[in-house]
Amino acid sequence: MALLVDAEGKVARKENIVFYNNLTGGGTAVQLTKDNLTGVGAGDDEQLTIDLEKIPDGIKKIAVAITIYDGTAKKQDFGQVSNACGLKTAKIKKSYAVMIWAQSLMRT
């Protein structure tokens, strides 16, 4: 999931929320691939691609979140998952983002 945020810290339009029911945002700047929901198979099930050159001028931040679909009902949490999140970058001219990832998350 990605939230495209303006200078006021708000998501100004519903098109700026990228998730399973809206796979693109910021025109084509942010794209989410579909997830298979079963967890079957190797490799990335779902990927979020952000083209920094295409981000509209009014967007000042992109907040990214990951979730487990129906995790409570399935009794699943990120403590059971390894390598749930990764960051791959292409060559960029300057630093755009900082990513913080907790390897071990508390279970509820």
C-alpha positions as CSV (number, residue, x, y, z in Angstrom):
1,M,0.0,0.0,0.0
2,A,1.2,3.5,-0.8
3,L,-0.2,6.9,0.2
4,L,0.8,9.9,-1.9
5,V,0.8,12.8,0.4
6,D,0.7,16.6,-0.4
7,A,2.5,19.5,1.3
8,E,-0.3,19.7,3.9
9,G,0.3,16.1,4.9
10,K,-2.9,14.9,3.3
11,V,-4.0,12.4,0.6
12,A,-5.9,14.9,-1.5
13,R,-7.6,12.4,-3.9
14,K,-8.6,8.8,-3.6
15,E,-6.5,8.1,-6.7
16,N,-3.5,8.8,-4.4
17,I,-4.1,5.7,-2.4
18,V,-2.5,2.7,-4.0
19,F,-3.7,-0.7,-2.8
20,Y,-5.3,-4.0,-4.1
21,N,-8.4,-2.2,-5.4
22,N,-6.5,0.7,-7.0
23,L,-3.2,-0.5,-8.5
24,T,-1.8,2.9,-9.7
25,G,-1.4,6.4,-8.3
26,G,0.2,9.7,-9.3
27,G,-0.7,9.0,-12.9
28,T,1.6,6.0,-13.5
29,A,4.3,7.0,-11.0
30,V,3.3,4.4,-8.4
31,Q,2.3,0.9,-9.5
32,L,1.3,-2.2,-7.4
33,T,1.4,-5.7,-8.9
34,K,-1.4,-8.1,-7.9
35,D,-0.9,-10.5,-5.1
36,N,-1.9,-14.2,-5.4
37,L,-3.3,-14.2,-1.7
38,T,-2.3,-17.8,-1.3
39,G,1.4,-17.4,-0.5
40,V,2.1,-20.3,-2.9
41,G,5.3,-20.2,-5.0
42,A,8.7,-18.6,-4.6
43,G,9.7,-15.0,-5.0
44,D,7.8,-11.7,-4.6
45,D,4.1,-12.1,-4.7
46,E,3.5,-8.4,-4.8
47,Q,5.7,-5.5,-5.7
48,L,5.3,-1.7,-5.4
49,T,7.2,0.2,-8.1
50,I,7.8,4.0,-7.7
51,D,9.1,6.0,-10.6
52,L,10.6,9.1,-8.9
53,E,10.8,11.0,-12.2
54,K,7.0,10.7,-12.8
55,I,5.8,11.8,-9.3
56,P,3.4,14.8,-9.7
57,D,4.7,18.1,-8.4
58,G,2.1,18.3,-5.7
59,I,3.2,15.1,-4.1
60,K,5.7,15.7,-1.3
61,K,5.9,12.3,0.4
62,I,5.0,8.7,-0.3
63,A,4.1,6.6,2.8
64,V,4.4,2.8,2.2
65,A,2.8,0.2,4.4
66,I,2.7,-3.6,4.1
67,T,-0.2,-5.8,5.4
68,I,-1.2,-9.4,5.7
69,Y,-4.5,-9.9,4.0
70,D,-7.0,-11.2,6.5
71,G,-4.1,-11.8,8.9
72,T,-6.2,-11.7,12.1
73,A,-8.6,-14.4,10.8
74,K,-5.7,-16.5,9.6
75,K,-3.7,-16.0,12.9
76,Q,-0.8,-14.6,10.9
77,D,1.6,-11.8,11.7
78,F,4.9,-10.5,10.4
79,G,6.8,-12.4,13.2
80,Q,6.1,-15.5,11.1
81,V,7.5,-14.0,7.9
82,S,11.1,-13.7,6.8
83,N,12.2,-11.2,4.1
84,A,8.7,-9.7,4.0
85,C,10.1,-6.4,2.7
86,G,13.0,-5.4,0.6
87,L,14.2,-2.3,-1.2
88,K,15.6,-2.4,-4.7
89,T,16.7,0.8,-6.3
90,A,17.8,2.0,-9.7
91,K,20.5,4.6,-10.1
92,I,19.2,7.9,-8.9
93,K,20.7,11.3,-8.8
94,K,20.0,12.2,-5.1
95,S,18.6,10.6,-2.0
96,Y,14.8,10.6,-2.0
97,A,13.8,8.2,0.8
98,V,14.8,6.6,4.0
99,M,13.4,3.1,4.8
100,I,13.2,1.7,8.2
101,W,12.2,-1.9,8.7
102,A,11.9,-3.8,12.0
103,Q,13.0,-7.4,11.5
104,S,11.0,-8.6,14.5
105,L,7.5,-7.2,15.1
106,M,5.4,-7.8,18.2
107,R,2.6,-10.3,17.9
108,T,-0.9,-9.4,19.2
